[in-house]
Amino acid sequence: MRKHFGFRAWFYFRQGWGTYFAFILAAINTMVVTYYLAIDNLPFLKQVFPSFAIYSITAAAIGIPLFIAAGYIHYKRSHAISEEVEVTTEANPYLYKIPPGWNAEVVFPLYLILSDVLVKISRNEKLTNDDLEKISELQKKISLLLKGGYVGNFWQKVKLENDEQKK
């Protein structure tokens, strides 16, 4: 984490700014600009909205349901969200391969061993000592995970993968 502190800080900054502050500041900015540059200078609109507070309450009363409807339409009634998901799916390699960590270290090796055991049972074969040793190792990893521990060494794998890609 120390090596990449700047990138992490930049990521957290963008999440906090984009999710919380930018939205609020943009809404306030839009309301102030439209009121003081448009409504305040047009007498017939000034009669409808005599103060900024009345304009703000009216804008919120109309805007919030309108934007909720727009969000609903975006997610439920248009093709926009399906295209967004498709692009995200194409860009995310972990939808097509096993993510590192407990999935790669425990879950999928367990699936493999279970399928091997099922094949042997269906052929009336006995488990070998190697099979039993693999099962025992996986049981230890599962027990460690259940206690809140970690398995594997993700950072080492990332380093090795990057080194292999450079060659």
Secondary structure, DSSP 8 states (H G I E B T S, - for coil): --TTHHHHHHHHHHHHIIIIIHHHHHHHHHHHHIIIIIGGG-HHHHHH--SHHHHHHHHHHHHHHHHHHHHHIIIIISSHHHHHHHHHHHH-GGGTS--TTHIIIIIHHHHHHHHHHHHHHHTT----HHHHHHHHHHHHHHHHHHTT---S-HHHHHHHHHHHHH-
